[in-house]
Amino acid sequence: MIIENIKSPQDIKSLSAEELNTLAEEIRNIIIERVSINGGHLASNLGVVELTIALHYVFNSPEDKIVWDVGHQAYPHKLLTGRFPLFHTLRKYEGISGFPKITESPHDAFGTGHSSTSISAALGMLEARDQKGENFKVIAVIGDGALTSGLAFEGLNHAGHLKKDLIVILNDNEMSISPNVGALSSYLNKVLTGTFYKKFKKETKAFLEGIPKIGESVAKIAEKAEGSLKGFFLPGGLFEDLGFNYLGPIDGHDIPAIIETLSRIKDINEPVLVHVVTKKGKGYKFSEDDPCIYHGIGPFAVDTGVQSEGLKCKDAGSPSENAHMSYSDVFGNALMEIASEDKRVVAITAAMKEGTGLAKFAEAFPERLYDVGIAEPHAATFAAGLARQGLRPVVAIYSTFLQRAYDEIIHDICLQNLPVIFAIDRGGIVGEDGPTHQGVFDISFLRHIPNLVFMAPKDGEELNAMLKFAVNHNGPSAIRYPRGKTCRPSDNNNGRSEIKLGKAEILSEGRGVAIIAAGNTVAPSMKAAELLKKDNINACVVNMRFIKPLDEDLIISLCGKVKRIVTVEENMLAGGFGSAILECLNNAGMHDVKVKRIGIGDEFVEHGAQAILRKKYGLDEEGIYTAVVQGL
Ligand SMILES: Cc1ncc(C[n+]2csc(CCOP(=O)(O)OP(=O)(O)O)c2C)c(N)n1
């Protein structure tokens, strides 16, 4: 195989066009095979195989910096930059990451996982280069989905002003995770269908001829290529108005065509945007047919395309089947039920309709579902506007992406006490996606905001009840739940008391020690209590339910019965839920009770299976058991 001899991108520069195509085929097969075993991002990677080969052929990484946006499409890049021998460890604990990571390879110019950072980061690198008098190129590769974010536009705006030689490759596959949405997407579509072609053709030629030295020859190539490459050069008025020279659209699966284009724009000393058209999921029938389902997936059978856990999005059951459904699906079903009775309820997603369990809601209430694109800050303030006028917006968002909307939550929603509901999915340890995606900060960054009511359900039934509570609460609220399946009610002693503002529930009575948990740490705490019983230790287990307001009465009343409290949270210890308990005890002058907090210390949580990571941080039943026993 050619790939076996590619130790660095230098090794592809001597390959013939035919060999480059064979290499593309090999890379595609390796990715399909590996993702079918390890899970990961499939469709986005299959779409950029040829583009990645061409980029590495033309530019000299790591001197030249290729900055991937989101980074979920960096598998071909990893394979071309010396990581083929390690590729079997993709996304495994202590293996290679599913995203670019600067500590993993000098070829990973910038770490990422959240979208729309590439243009800003690339521009910063260029500016640093010039400040230091260095000499290299910087290329930002951004998808049409990632381009919907305000951050990307802030970068474009600044780039147009600085007029550096930034190269932006727009990888347009007309898809975000689901089909891309919004006015920008329609604009790109118009460009693709050639609406503007005739009108601007002359001007484009004039622009190309205006490029010093190489301009004339580029214009000739453009003319020659026009027939075969379907409109080789078309102007993108929007980008030109922002100060970019626009080239494209070009076929992103035609390696010689991309190489030729990149070689010619490489030395232009102004911002250039190259519009590359690719097919998401390219080269694997199932992902070409349904790039949404094969965007990010668990293990699957290559010949049938069927995932071990059944395909997502389409198989959510009814609310009564909550046990062993995913939290996302429980949420989606519960919201449908609530929305059918309460016309005020609308749902908002930031390009994550499927992931957050809103696909069925979108089908049932298309006019009440807003997909705002990858625009979390806008999602929050848009919700504030809806709430201000009497609606009950439910913003479903992953914990990690909610980080983007911090100021909007404080300034636009909580300060005005507006009834926006945040359904915070993937709160806690998410696993293989790693440190960019772990949802371990939300308790710390939300629990100090005045007016916000903040809940965490112990299981699917409780999520359902909390959502109903939140919709009827006259102020902002947030419900945090984890990635994965819900547990059985029996895992939590069948606890099912009514949700009351700021009230916890005791699931297991005991003396001497109390384990206080919130959300998905309740079930392992109950299991730990079972283990403790075998040692004749009867621990009291509290399901806190409300991280804010905290049930201070209950905590203080516990102090009469216990000398030790263990708190358990899938969050940073700093400013987390255990800290809230400490503050409560301190305020009440309860200095005799010892508190042991289990959670994440001052470090980022690396990638790996959820179970491995929970064990590492002592968040599983053995860890909780040990923390109790060691303190006695
Ligand atoms: C801030 C943020 N919000 C949401 C996501 C989740 N997400 C990952 S990839 C993606 C779609 C990206 O679409 P595009 O940039 O067009 O890339 P493609 O997958 O189509 O190649 C989304 C919404 C994210 N990574 N970061």
The ligand as an SDF file (V2000), in Angstrom:
LIG
                    3D

 26 27  0  0  0  0  0  0  0  0999 V2000
  -19.6600   25.4350   18.5560 C   0  0  0  0  0  0  0  0  0  0  0  0
  -20.0690   24.1060   17.9930 C   0  0  0  0  0  0  0  0  0  0  0  0
  -21.3810   23.8240   17.8750 N   0  0  0  0  0  0  0  0  0  0  0  0
  -21.7650   22.6250   17.3810 C   0  0  0  0  0  0  0  0  0  0  0  0
  -20.8520   21.7090   16.9900 C   0  0  0  0  0  0  0  0  0  0  0  0
  -21.2900   20.3320   16.5110 C   0  0  0  0  0  0  0  0  0  0  0  0
  -20.9260   20.1100   15.1140 N   0  0  0  0  0  0  0  0  0  0  0  0
  -19.8420   19.4080   14.7870 C   0  0  0  0  0  0  0  0  0  0  0  0
  -19.6250   19.3040   13.1440 S   0  0  0  0  0  0  0  0  0  0  0  0
  -21.0080   20.2120   12.8510 C   0  0  0  0  0  0  0  0  0  0  0  0
  -21.4090   20.4960   11.4370 C   0  0  0  0  0  0  0  0  0  0  0  0
  -20.3080   21.1430   10.7040 C   0  0  0  0  0  0  0  0  0  0  0  0
  -20.6770   21.3180    9.3680 O   0  0  0  0  0  0  0  0  0  0  0  0
  -19.5720   21.7300    8.3210 P   0  0  0  0  0  0  0  0  0  0  0  0
  -18.7060   22.7730    8.9000 O   0  0  0  0  0  0  0  0  0  0  0  0
  -20.2650   22.0640    7.0620 O   0  0  0  0  0  0  0  0  0  0  0  0
  -18.6850   20.4470    8.1600 O   0  0  0  0  0  0  0  0  0  0  0  0
  -19.0570   19.0360    7.4840 P   0  0  0  0  0  0  0  0  0  0  0  0
  -19.2740   18.0870    8.6220 O   0  0  0  0  0  0  0  0  0  0  0  0
  -20.2710   19.2140    6.6450 O   0  0  0  0  0  0  0  0  0  0  0  0
  -17.8710   18.6750    6.7070 O   0  0  0  0  0  0  0  0  0  0  0  0
  -21.6270   20.5730   14.0380 C   0  0  0  0  0  0  0  0  0  0  0  0
  -22.8830   21.3300   14.1340 C   0  0  0  0  0  0  0  0  0  0  0  0
  -19.4850   22.0500   17.1540 C   0  0  0  0  0  0  0  0  0  0  0  0
  -18.5070   21.1970   16.8400 N   0  0  0  0  0  0  0  0  0  0  0  0
  -19.1280   23.2400   17.6430 N   0  0  0  0  0  0  0  0  0  0  0  0
  1  2  1  0
  2  3  1  0
  2 26  2  0
  3  4  2  0
  4  5  1  0
  5  6  1  0
  5 24  2  0
  6  7  1  0
  7  8  2  0
  7 22  1  0
  8  9  1  0
  9 10  1  0
 10 11  1  0
 10 22  2  0
 11 12  1  0
 12 13  1  0
 13 14  1  0
 14 15  2  0
 14 16  1  0
 14 17  1  0
 17 18  1  0
 18 19  2  0
 18 20  1  0
 18 21  1  0
 22 23  1  0
 24 25  1  0
 24 26  1  0
M  CHG  1   7   1
M  END
$$$$
